[in-house]
């Protein structure tokens, strides 16, 4: 099934600003509140379930210059709760 991009943004930000943004998302997720993402004329409201699937991925691209990225992804079926396969920790 094809994907539909509902919201997408990319920009350079200070680490502190990135942390504050992620902290706001984390606080709303923890409180069970809606998460509203806005950038320019884009806006999307998300209501993650109690148990979404959480994916962490680190990639390194080497196309002339080396670029490293980390992606944090929440995923859920809009009609069901997600699962999991064990604890996830940050060291």
TADAGI-V430188 format. One record per pair of residues at least 12 apart in sequence whose C-alpha atoms are under 10 Angstrom apart, sorted by the first residue. I is the first residue (numbers start at 1). J is the second residue. D is the distance in Angstrom with one decimal. If there is no record, write none. Layout:
i: [I	I]
j: [J	J]
d: [D	D]
//
This chain:
i: [6	6	6	6	7	7	7	7	7	7	7	8	8	8	8	8	8	9	9	9	9	9	10	25	28	29	29	29	29	29	30	32	32	32	32	33	33	33	34	34	34	35	35	47	48	48	48	48	48	48	48	49	49	49	49	49	49	49	49	50	50	50	50	51	51	51	51	51	51	51	51	52	52	52	52	52	52	52	52	52	52	52	53	53	53	53	53	53	53	53	53	53	54	54	54	54	54	54	54	54	54	55	55	55	55	55	55	55	56	56	56	56	56	56	57	57	57	57	57	58	58	58	59]
j: [42	43	44	45	37	38	39	42	43	44	45	37	38	39	42	43	44	37	38	39	40	42	39	37	47	46	47	48	49	50	50	47	48	49	50	46	47	48	46	47	48	47	48	78	74	75	76	77	78	81	82	75	76	77	78	79	80	81	82	76	80	81	82	74	75	76	80	81	82	83	84	73	74	75	76	77	78	80	81	82	83	84	73	74	75	76	77	81	82	83	84	85	72	73	74	75	76	82	83	84	88	71	72	73	74	75	84	88	70	71	72	73	74	88	69	70	71	72	73	70	71	72	71]
d: [8.5	8.4	7.0	9.9	7.9	8.3	8.5	6.5	7.0	6.6	9.9	9.5	9.5	8.4	8.2	9.7	10.0	9.9	9.1	7.0	9.2	9.0	9.6	9.2	9.9	10.0	8.7	7.5	9.3	8.9	9.3	8.1	7.9	8.2	7.6	9.0	7.1	8.5	5.6	4.9	7.5	6.4	8.2	9.2	8.1	8.2	7.3	9.5	8.5	9.0	9.8	9.5	7.4	9.0	8.3	9.4	8.0	6.0	7.8	9.9	10.0	6.9	8.2	9.7	9.5	8.2	9.2	5.5	5.1	6.5	8.4	9.6	6.1	5.7	5.2	8.3	9.9	9.1	6.1	4.4	6.8	8.5	8.0	5.7	5.1	6.1	9.3	8.4	5.1	5.9	6.4	9.7	7.3	5.7	4.7	6.5	9.0	8.8	8.9	8.0	9.2	7.9	5.9	5.0	6.5	8.0	9.8	9.8	7.2	5.7	4.8	6.4	9.1	9.5	8.1	5.7	5.2	6.8	8.4	4.4	6.4	9.1	8.4]
//
